[in-house]
Amino acid sequence: MPVESVTTGVPWGMVEFDWNGQKYQAYTGMKRINTYGPVAQGTQPYDEVTLSQTTPVFCGPGYDYALRKDAVRTGTLLRAYGIENGFRHV
């Protein structure tokens, strides 16, 4: 189920799902998502941030989401699309 859509030349939809007992959020092309009714299209503003320390990354806005295998390293430039539950959406 799409949570939101973003257009960056190609329309993308953010989906949330459970897999192997872990929660995830991910983007996929809207052509892969069957929707019932209209989905708002548009762009989402972002800020660029550079990490000051190596940081663990979760697959959603909370500690109850799956933890990525690899942390993101110090100095990595990220696009931050907002904050939810105290977590930046990058």
Stockholm file with secondary structure:
# STOCKHOLM 1.0

chainA/1-90         MPVESVTTGVPWGMVEFDWNGQKYQAYTGMKRINTYGPVAQGTQPYDEVTLSQTTPVFCGPGYDYALRKDAVRTGTLLRAYGIENGFRHV
#=GR chainA/1-90 SS CEEEEEESSSEEEEEEEEETTEEEEEEEEGGGCCCSSCCCCCCCCCEEEECSSCBCCBSSSSTTBCBCSSCBCTTCEEEECCEETTEECC
#=GC SS_cons        CEEEEEESSSEEEEEEEEETTEEEEEEEEGGGCCCSSCCCCCCCCCEEEECSSCBCCBSSSSTTBCBCSSCBCTTCEEEECCEETTEECC
//
